[in-house]
Amino acid sequence: MKDSFIPPRFEFPIALGLDFGFPILTKLLFNIDGVEISKEDELRLKEIKNKRVMYLSNQPSELEPVIAYHIASKIGTRFHFMTSRSIFNWGFGLVGEVIKRVGAFSVISGSLNRSAIRTAKQILSLSDGKLVMYPEGMMSGENDNLVSFMPGVAQVSFWGLEAAFEKEPNAELWIQPSFVKYKISGTRDSILSDIESSLSRIERKLKLYPGGRTLLRRFLTVGRVMLEETEFELGIPKSETNGKDFDYRLGRARHTALNLAASILNVKFHESDNAIQKLRLLFMALDSLEAGAPLSTTPKNLTDQNIRRAKQLVDTAYAFIITKPKNLIQWPSAERLMEWICSFEKHIFGKTEARARKAHVVVAPAFSVAPFYQTYKTNKKDGIQSLLMEIRKEMEALLERAKKESEPIVPPYSVGLDLQIG
């Protein structure tokens, strides 16, 4: 695979402009109403200001690097960012020109090339070097969930510590877990009004009528009809879904879409691969294509139509990963309802719009990589696994803490007595 690596470089005037313009720019571009962090967590973060740090966050959307940038500015430091190569092409390359000047460097989704590894080591070899990474390795689409973690974040931590040892025998590297929770702005009535308006528009498009259904039942009805249309479009025979429950059919549609995309891009799956693992492989193939450095296995004669179809199939699978009925029914917060609305809109209308929301950031105490490195020196696989498990434990605790920022906006399980889910 051709190397299309884009290195970082820091330009103070651009960073300063983004610092001062952050509230206006994030509102105009992303409809973010602000970033909130408790005084206790802010003090906790200030303790890492002059330390060598891996800053880790969940990634439910495309905005977490923007939030991390603001956090760094708030505590008086700067972060470097390992960023998907395709993002550097956004806005005809303008986005890339800006982000590389505030510490971002490129990496193909799902892989680490030599240039990216070398840059990460250089950053973490510095006594106050700070690198932002996302253990999930992909945008999950769900704010109250964490998908499986990629081992790369642990491996980069160990490589960074080894690079630091070359300069400083007693060097330390700290892991700073964080979690971003978005909370929809507005009163309960205004949020429900927006949900009702958006859902009604979707129902009209699908020729559905709400009748006397509860709000949650209407969401499930839209999901069922969308699934039925997708099954038909994907060529899934009715004989294979008759009598099957909703979860089975969602999974069948997900994997069918992913397998069709893989056949276009010549991506090979293992029989044991789940939907998330398949998505990661497809993201890597698509990201490489967009970077102008296709994988060696990618067909040479792909047309623009082929690539658009592969992306459409990936988007379809992605929509059915986010829409988990059990999760929605158990905790129907404004945020979860809006995640479904946005997923519906993108699938049905081809686009959606960001709703006004505020980002709440919570952090755990930073912990040292050193104890895990002792295991890594003896057994690399065990060292990586033990560090990854610790990161996961800390971030799951943060997820539960952040989840309390919002409450159900309609009664949980209010779907009617004839429907039993979860």
ChimeraX attribute file (.defattr): number of C-alpha atoms within 10 A of each C-alpha:
attribute: neighborCount
match mode: 1-to-1
recipient: residues
	/A:1	11
	/A:2	11
	/A:3	15
	/A:4	16
	/A:5	17
	/A:6	18
	/A:7	16
	/A:8	19
	/A:9	15
	/A:10	16
	/A:11	13
	/A:12	11
	/A:13	11
	/A:14	13
	/A:15	19
	/A:16	13
	/A:17	10
	/A:18	19
	/A:19	16
	/A:20	11
	/A:21	11
	/A:22	17
	/A:23	16
	/A:24	15
	/A:25	14
	/A:26	18
	/A:27	15
	/A:28	11
	/A:29	9
	/A:30	17
	/A:31	18
	/A:32	24
	/A:33	18
	/A:34	16
	/A:35	18
	/A:36	16
	/A:37	15
	/A:38	12
	/A:39	9
	/A:40	10
	/A:41	15
	/A:42	17
	/A:43	12
	/A:44	17
	/A:45	20
	/A:46	16
	/A:47	12
	/A:48	20
	/A:49	17
	/A:50	13
	/A:51	18
	/A:52	24
	/A:53	30
	/A:54	27
	/A:55	22
	/A:56	22
	/A:57	24
	/A:58	29
	/A:59	26
	/A:60	22
	/A:61	15
	/A:62	14
	/A:63	15
	/A:64	19
	/A:65	22
	/A:66	13
	/A:67	21
	/A:68	22
	/A:69	22
	/A:70	20
	/A:71	21
	/A:72	19
	/A:73	17
	/A:74	14
	/A:75	16
	/A:76	11
	/A:77	17
	/A:78	22
	/A:79	23
	/A:80	29
	/A:81	25
	/A:82	24
	/A:83	24
	/A:84	23
	/A:85	23
	/A:86	20
	/A:87	19
	/A:88	23
	/A:89	15
	/A:90	12
	/A:91	10
	/A:92	9
	/A:93	12
	/A:94	12
	/A:95	13
	/A:96	21
	/A:97	17
	/A:98	18
	/A:99	23
	/A:100	21
	/A:101	18
	/A:102	23
	/A:103	23
	/A:104	26
	/A:105	25
	/A:106	26
	/A:107	29
	/A:108	26
	/A:109	22
	/A:110	20
	/A:111	14
	/A:112	15
	/A:113	14
	/A:114	11
	/A:115	17
	/A:116	20
	/A:117	16
	/A:118	14
	/A:119	18
	/A:120	24
	/A:121	22
	/A:122	15
	/A:123	21
	/A:124	28
	/A:125	25
	/A:126	19
	/A:127	17
	/A:128	17
	/A:129	24
	/A:130	30
	/A:131	24
	/A:132	23
	/A:133	21
	/A:134	23
	/A:135	23
	/A:136	24
	/A:137	21
	/A:138	23
	/A:139	18
	/A:140	21
	/A:141	21
	/A:142	19
	/A:143	21
	/A:144	20
	/A:145	17
	/A:146	19
	/A:147	17
	/A:148	14
	/A:149	17
	/A:150	16
	/A:151	17
	/A:152	19
	/A:153	21
	/A:154	24
	/A:155	19
	/A:156	20
	/A:157	24
	/A:158	25
	/A:159	18
	/A:160	28
	/A:161	25
	/A:162	20
	/A:163	20
	/A:164	24
	/A:165	14
	/A:166	11
	/A:167	12
	/A:168	14
	/A:169	9
	/A:170	8
	/A:171	18
	/A:172	20
	/A:173	26
	/A:174	20
	/A:175	23
	/A:176	24
	/A:177	24
	/A:178	22
	/A:179	27
	/A:180	29
	/A:181	28
	/A:182	24
	/A:183	22
	/A:184	21
	/A:185	17
	/A:186	12
	/A:187	9
	/A:188	12
	/A:189	10
	/A:190	11
	/A:191	19
	/A:192	17
	/A:193	12
	/A:194	14
	/A:195	17
	/A:196	13
	/A:197	12
	/A:198	16
	/A:199	23
	/A:200	16
	/A:201	14
	/A:202	18
	/A:203	18
	/A:204	11
	/A:205	11
	/A:206	14
	/A:207	9
	/A:208	15
	/A:209	12
	/A:210	16
	/A:211	7
	/A:212	8
	/A:213	14
	/A:214	15
	/A:215	19
	/A:216	20
	/A:217	18
	/A:218	20
	/A:219	23
	/A:220	20
	/A:221	17
	/A:222	19
	/A:223	20
	/A:224	15
	/A:225	15
	/A:226	16
	/A:227	18
	/A:228	18
	/A:229	13
	/A:230	19
	/A:231	21
	/A:232	12
	/A:233	10
	/A:234	14
	/A:235	11
	/A:236	16
	/A:237	10
	/A:238	11
	/A:239	8
	/A:240	10
	/A:241	15
	/A:242	9
	/A:243	9
	/A:244	10
	/A:245	10
	/A:246	17
	/A:247	14
	/A:248	11
	/A:249	21
	/A:250	24
	/A:251	16
	/A:252	18
	/A:253	24
	/A:254	25
	/A:255	20
	/A:256	19
	/A:257	23
	/A:258	27
	/A:259	24
	/A:260	17
	/A:261	24
	/A:262	22
	/A:263	11
	/A:264	15
	/A:265	22
	/A:266	16
	/A:267	20
	/A:268	13
	/A:269	15
	/A:270	8
	/A:271	6
	/A:272	8
	/A:273	11
	/A:274	13
	/A:275	16
	/A:276	18
	/A:277	16
	/A:278	21
	/A:279	24
	/A:280	18
	/A:281	19
	/A:282	26
	/A:283	19
	/A:284	21
	/A:285	25
	/A:286	24
	/A:287	22
	/A:288	25
	/A:289	17
	/A:290	17
	/A:291	22
	/A:292	15
	/A:293	18
	/A:294	19
	/A:295	19
	/A:296	10
	/A:297	12
	/A:298	18
	/A:299	13
	/A:300	10
	/A:301	7
	/A:302	11
	/A:303	10
	/A:304	9
	/A:305	9
	/A:306	14
	/A:307	17
	/A:308	11
	/A:309	15
	/A:310	23
	/A:311	17
	/A:312	16
	/A:313	21
	/A:314	24
	/A:315	19
	/A:316	21
	/A:317	26
	/A:318	22
	/A:319	21
	/A:320	24
	/A:321	19
	/A:322	18
	/A:323	23
	/A:324	16
	/A:325	18
	/A:326	14
	/A:327	16
	/A:328	22
	/A:329	24
	/A:330	15
	/A:331	21
	/A:332	22
	/A:333	21
	/A:334	20
	/A:335	26
	/A:336	22
	/A:337	24
	/A:338	20
	/A:339	21
	/A:340	24
	/A:341	21
	/A:342	19
	/A:343	24
	/A:344	24
	/A:345	18
	/A:346	16
	/A:347	19
	/A:348	14
	/A:349	11
	/A:350	10
	/A:351	11
	/A:352	14
	/A:353	11
	/A:354	12
	/A:355	18
	/A:356	17
	/A:357	20
	/A:358	19
	/A:359	20
	/A:360	18
	/A:361	22
	/A:362	22
	/A:363	26
	/A:364	17
	/A:365	15
	/A:366	20
	/A:367	15
	/A:368	13
	/A:369	19
	/A:370	15
	/A:371	11
	/A:372	20
	/A:373	20
	/A:374	12
	/A:375	17
	/A:376	19
	/A:377	12
	/A:378	10
	/A:379	11
	/A:380	16
	/A:381	13
	/A:382	14
	/A:383	21
	/A:384	22
	/A:385	17
	/A:386	17
	/A:387	24
	/A:388	20
	/A:389	15
	/A:390	13
	/A:391	20
	/A:392	18
	/A:393	13
	/A:394	18
	/A:395	24
	/A:396	18
	/A:397	14
	/A:398	21
	/A:399	22
	/A:400	13
	/A:401	14
	/A:402	21
	/A:403	19
	/A:404	9
	/A:405	11
	/A:406	16
	/A:407	13
	/A:408	16
	/A:409	17
	/A:410	18
	/A:411	16
	/A:412	15
	/A:413	19
	/A:414	16
	/A:415	19
	/A:416	11
	/A:417	7
	/A:418	5
	/A:419	9
	/A:420	9
	/A:421	13
	/A:422	8
